[in-house]
Amino acid sequence: MEQQEKLFEEQENQFKPVITLQRNSLNLEREKERFIQNLCDFIEPINFEQLQIMGRPKANFKDIIKALCIMSYNGMSYRRTQSDLKWMFENELMKSIPPRSTLNDYSNNENTIKLIEKLIQISALFFQDNEDTMILDSTWLATRMYTGGYKRVHDKKNSNFEQTRKLHISCLKNSRVICCAKTTKGARHDCPLFEELLRTPIKNGFQIKTVIADSGYMSKNNYALCNELGVLEVFIDFRLGVTGKKSKSDLWKESVRLWKERRDIWKETYRFRVLVEGIFSAIKRKNLNYLRSKKENAIDVELLLKAFVYNITIIGKYS
């Protein structure tokens, strides 16, 4: 995996923003066509030759990832995806059409998870110069067709935590693009994921000045981490009864004081946290609100593919 990380880091400079943030007014009429074209334009410059891990002879990983993304776009149905793969092959957007068995092999390989995580990070670099505010949150997706109600955030009666997988993301305020994504079991708490979700985008070159998150990420350690990384505008919501005593940084004390004494100023920035809910809604409405895969590794791959497909769709709206 160290070789894979080095390979991706060498190619990240190829994905600096070359587009202006001006929405395309005719994005719905040709969304799928634009998605396929943007996906191919994004994947082609990346050198995957050193990342081959399966197949004799070696499978073309570019075609593998393209096929997996089209399947995710179509709800993970290989049968419904065949016509799109055939069209891509006929238009020389793919060198070959991967069989279902090959796609299953890659979905069940743990290295594929790391690769898709990195692709999500690289895809966010298109918006690097236009962002300084990051929002963190998580959502559940059921590992079977969801049968509960839609009025509650999570219907524990009909779909308990053992039947869910959790997607943790950090997203960017202006573009609504995902800059880092991780998957865990449904019962995993949000707070321990905060450090990786914050450090990774900063390591990738994002100049983050403001962080917004709900009370699930409330921790003196997390405030101290933000202070260490130079993120001085932190709006992680507090729980009732919190005090500024025994803090690990002045940032904690200042934020508690602002939250208690100047709620109007606090809410003026914290209100943007709702944007992340729109991202989760878009993912679930367009790419199913449940997971079809059965094995744990394939479930994580499917969940991360939803985030990556969402990013490519967002890129298509500005191109």
C-alpha positions in Angstrom: 0.0 0.0 0.0 3.0 2.4 0.5 3.8 2.1 -3.2 0.2 2.8 -4.0 0.1 5.9 -1.8 3.3 7.2 -3.4 2.0 6.7 -6.9 -1.2 8.6 -6.1 0.7 11.5 -4.4 2.9 11.9 -7.5 -0.2 12.3 -9.7 -2.3 14.6 -7.5 -0.7 17.7 -9.1 -2.4 16.7 -12.4 -5.8 17.4 -10.8 -5.4 21.0 -9.8 -8.5 23.1 -10.5 -8.8 23.9 -14.2 -12.5 24.8 -14.2 -14.4 27.8 -12.9 -17.2 27.4 -10.4 -20.0 28.3 -12.8 -22.9 25.9 -13.0 -23.9 24.4 -16.3 -27.6 25.3 -16.8 -28.3 22.2 -18.9 -27.0 19.6 -16.6 -30.1 17.3 -16.1 -30.8 16.6 -19.8 -27.4 15.1 -20.4 -26.3 14.1 -16.9 -25.6 10.5 -17.5 -23.7 11.2 -20.7 -21.7 13.9 -19.0 -21.1 11.6 -16.0 -19.6 8.9 -18.3 -17.4 11.4 -20.1 -16.2 13.1 -16.9 -15.5 9.7 -15.3 -13.4 8.7 -18.3 -11.6 12.0 -18.4 -10.8 11.7 -14.7 -9.6 8.0 -14.8 -7.5 8.0 -17.9 -4.6 10.2 -16.8 -4.0 8.0 -13.7 -1.4 5.3 -14.0 -2.8 2.1 -12.5 -0.3 -0.3 -13.9 1.6 -0.8 -10.7 -1.6 -1.3 -8.8 -2.7 -4.6 -10.5 -3.4 -7.2 -7.8 -5.5 -9.8 -9.6 -6.0 -11.5 -12.9 -3.9 -13.6 -15.3 -3.3 -11.9 -17.6 -3.6 -8.6 -15.7 -7.0 -6.9 -15.9 -7.2 -3.3 -17.0 -7.9 -1.5 -13.7 -9.2 1.6 -15.5 -11.9 -0.5 -17.1 -12.6 -2.1 -13.8 -13.1 1.1 -11.9 -15.2 2.6 -14.8 -17.5 -0.4 -14.8 -17.9 -0.4 -11.0 -18.8 3.3 -11.1 -21.4 2.8 -13.8 -22.8 -0.1 -11.8 -23.0 2.2 -8.8 -24.7 4.9 -10.9 -27.3 2.2 -12.0 -27.9 0.8 -8.6 -25.2 -2.0 -8.7 -27.0 -4.0 -11.3 -24.6 -5.6 -13.8 -27.5 -6.5 -16.1 -28.8 -2.9 -16.3 -25.2 -1.7 -16.8 -24.3 -3.9 -19.8 -25.8 -1.6 -22.3 -23.8 1.4 -21.0 -20.6 -0.7 -21.0 -21.2 -1.8 -24.5 -21.8 1.8 -25.6 -18.5 2.9 -23.9 -16.6 0.0 -25.6 -18.0 0.9 -29.0 -17.0 4.6 -28.5 -13.5 3.5 -27.4 -14.0 4.7 -23.8 -13.1 1.3 -22.6 -10.6 -1.3 -24.0 -12.7 -4.2 -22.8 -15.9 -5.1 -21.0 -15.0 -6.7 -17.6 -17.1 -9.8 -16.8 -19.2 -9.9 -13.6 -16.8 -12.3 -11.9 -13.8 -9.9 -12.3 -15.8 -7.1 -10.8 -16.8 -9.3 -7.9 -13.1 -10.2 -7.3 -12.1 -6.6 -7.1 -15.0 -5.6 -5.0 -14.0 -8.2 -2.4 -10.3 -7.1 -2.3 -9.5 -4.8 0.6 -7.0 -2.8 -1.6 -9.9 -1.6 -3.7 -11.2 0.3 -0.6 -8.0 2.3 -0.3 -7.9 3.0 -4.0 -11.5 4.4 -4.0 -10.8 6.5 -0.9 -7.9 8.0 -2.7 -9.9 8.7 -5.9 -12.5 10.5 -3.8 -9.7 12.7 -2.3 -8.2 13.4 -5.7 -11.6 14.3 -7.3 -12.1 17.0 -4.6 -8.9 18.8 -5.7 -10.8 20.4 -8.6 -12.2 22.8 -6.0 -9.1 23.3 -3.9 -8.6 27.0 -4.5 -12.3 27.9 -3.8 -12.8 26.3 -0.4 -11.8 27.1 3.2 -14.8 25.6 5.1 -15.3 21.9 5.8 -18.4 20.2 7.2 -18.3 16.7 8.9 -21.1 14.2 9.4 -22.1 10.6 8.9 -25.1 8.6 7.7 -26.4 5.0 7.8 -27.3 2.8 4.9 -29.1 -0.5 5.5 -27.4 -3.6 4.2 -30.8 -4.8 2.9 -33.7 -3.1 1.2 -34.9 -0.6 3.7 -38.4 -1.2 5.0 -38.7 1.4 7.8 -40.3 4.8 7.7 -38.8 8.0 6.2 -39.8 10.5 8.9 -37.0 9.4 11.3 -33.3 9.8 10.7 -32.7 6.1 11.7 -35.6 3.6 12.2 -33.9 1.3 14.8 -37.0 -0.9 15.0 -37.0 -2.0 11.4 -33.3 -1.7 10.7 -31.0 -2.0 13.7 -27.3 -1.1 13.8 -26.2 -4.7 12.9 -28.0 -4.3 9.6 -26.4 -1.1 8.6 -23.1 0.4 7.4 -21.9 3.9 8.2 -20.4 6.4 5.8 -18.3 9.2 7.4 -17.5 12.2 5.3 -15.9 15.6 5.3 -17.3 17.9 2.6 -16.6 21.4 1.3 -19.1 24.2 1.8 -19.2 26.0 -1.5 -19.0 23.1 -4.0 -20.7 20.5 -1.8 -18.1 18.0 -2.8 -16.7 15.2 -0.6 -13.0 15.6 0.2 -12.6 12.5 2.5 -14.7 9.4 3.2 -14.4 6.4 5.5 -16.7 3.5 6.2 -17.4 1.7 9.5 -19.9 -0.6 11.2 -23.2 1.1 11.9 -22.6 1.2 15.7 -19.3 3.1 15.4 -19.2 6.5 17.1 -18.4 9.5 15.0 -15.9 11.2 17.3 -12.8 8.9 16.7 -13.1 9.5 12.9 -12.7 13.3 13.3 -8.9 13.4 13.2 -8.6 11.4 9.9 -11.4 13.3 8.2 -9.7 16.6 9.1 -6.1 15.8 8.6 -6.4 14.1 5.3 -7.8 17.1 3.3 -5.3 19.4 5.0 -2.5 17.0 4.0 -3.8 17.1 0.4 -3.4 20.9 0.3 -6.7 22.3 1.4 -6.4 25.6 3.4 -9.2 24.9 5.9 -10.0 27.8 8.2 -13.5 26.8 9.4 -14.8 23.4 10.6 -18.5 22.7 11.3 -19.8 19.5 12.9 -22.6 18.4 15.2 -22.3 17.4 18.8 -21.3 13.8 17.9 -17.8 15.1 17.3 -17.7 17.2 20.5 -14.4 16.5 22.3 -11.7 18.6 23.9 -9.2 16.6 22.0 -10.8 17.5 18.7 -10.8 21.2 19.5 -7.1 20.8 20.5 -6.4 19.1 17.2 -8.0 22.0 15.3 -5.9 24.4 17.2 -2.8 22.4 16.4 -3.6 22.4 12.7 -4.3 26.1 12.6 -8.1 25.8 12.2 -9.2 28.6 14.5 -12.9 28.9 13.5 -14.4 25.7 15.0 -18.1 25.2 15.3 -18.6 21.7 16.8 -21.9 21.9 18.6 -21.9 21.5 22.3 -24.1 19.4 24.6 -26.1 21.0 27.4 -24.1 21.4 30.6 -20.7 21.8 29.0 -18.2 24.1 30.7 -14.9 25.7 29.7 -13.1 24.1 32.6 -10.1 21.8 32.3 -9.7 22.6 28.6 -6.8 21.4 26.5 -6.7 24.5 24.4 -7.9 28.1 24.6 -10.0 27.4 21.5 -12.3 25.2 23.6 -12.8 28.0 26.2 -13.5 30.6 23.5 -15.9 28.4 21.6 -17.9 27.5 24.8 -18.1 31.2 25.7 -19.3 32.0 22.2 -21.8 29.2 22.2 -23.3 30.3 25.5 -23.1 34.0 25.3 -23.4 34.9 21.6 -25.7 32.2 20.1 -26.7 34.5 17.3 -23.0 34.6 16.1 -22.7 30.9 16.6 -25.8 30.1 14.6 -24.8 32.4 11.7 -22.0 29.9 10.8 -23.3 26.7 12.3 -26.5 26.9 10.1 -24.4 25.7 7.1 -24.1 22.3 8.7 -27.4 21.4 7.0 -25.6 21.3 3.7 -24.1 17.9 4.4 -27.7 16.5 4.8 -28.3 17.6 1.2 -25.3 15.5 0.1 -26.6 12.4 1.9 -30.0 13.0 0.5 -28.6 13.3 -3.1 -26.6 10.1 -2.6 -29.6 8.1 -1.3 -32.1 9.4 -3.8 -29.9 8.9 -6.9 -27.9 5.8 -5.9 -30.3 3.8 -3.7 -30.7 4.3 0.1 -29.6 0.7 0.9 -26.7 -1.6 0.0 -26.9 -4.7 -2.2 -23.6 -6.4 -1.5 -23.4 -9.2 1.0 -19.7 -9.5 2.0 -18.2 -6.8 4.3 -15.5 -5.7 1.9 -17.8 -5.5 -1.0 -20.3 -3.5 1.1 -17.5 -0.9 1.9 -16.6 -0.7 -1.8 -20.2 -0.1 -2.8 -20.6 2.6 -0.1 -17.4 4.4 -1.1 -18.4 4.2 -4.8 -21.6 6.1 -4.0 -19.4 8.9 -2.6 -17.1 8.8 -5.6 -20.0 8.8 -8.2 -21.5 11.7 -6.3 -18.2 13.7 -6.7 -18.0 12.9 -10.4 -21.6 14.1 -10.9 -20.8 17.3 -9.1 -17.8 17.9 -11.3 -20.1 17.4 -14.3 -22.3 20.3 -13.2 -19.4 22.7 -13.5 -17.9 21.5 -16.8 
